Amino acid sequence: MIGVALASALLVLMERRGVTELRHLLLPGFCAGLTTFSAVTAQALEPKEGGMLFLFHNVIFSLMIVVIVLPFARRVIPVRK
């Protein structure tokens, strides 16, 4: 969940600062490594660990974080002039 929040804030920061070159490094590289989606997928396939319910909760909570963090980051991070 931290990786999703960080990716949302970085997306706004890079959009506001006009730094698009780092987007390809930080978002799919660092943030995706931080979220470890492969571990989430592996746990979703284990029925005794919660299975598909775990995956559903993970997706829903991730979307909720994006809905909360994006507007907040847009208010906090100023546009570079």
Secondary structure by P-SEA (a helix, b strand, c coil): caaaaaaaaaaaaaaaaccccccccccccaaaaaaaaaaaaaaaacccccaaaaaaaaaaaaaaaaacaaaaaaacccccc
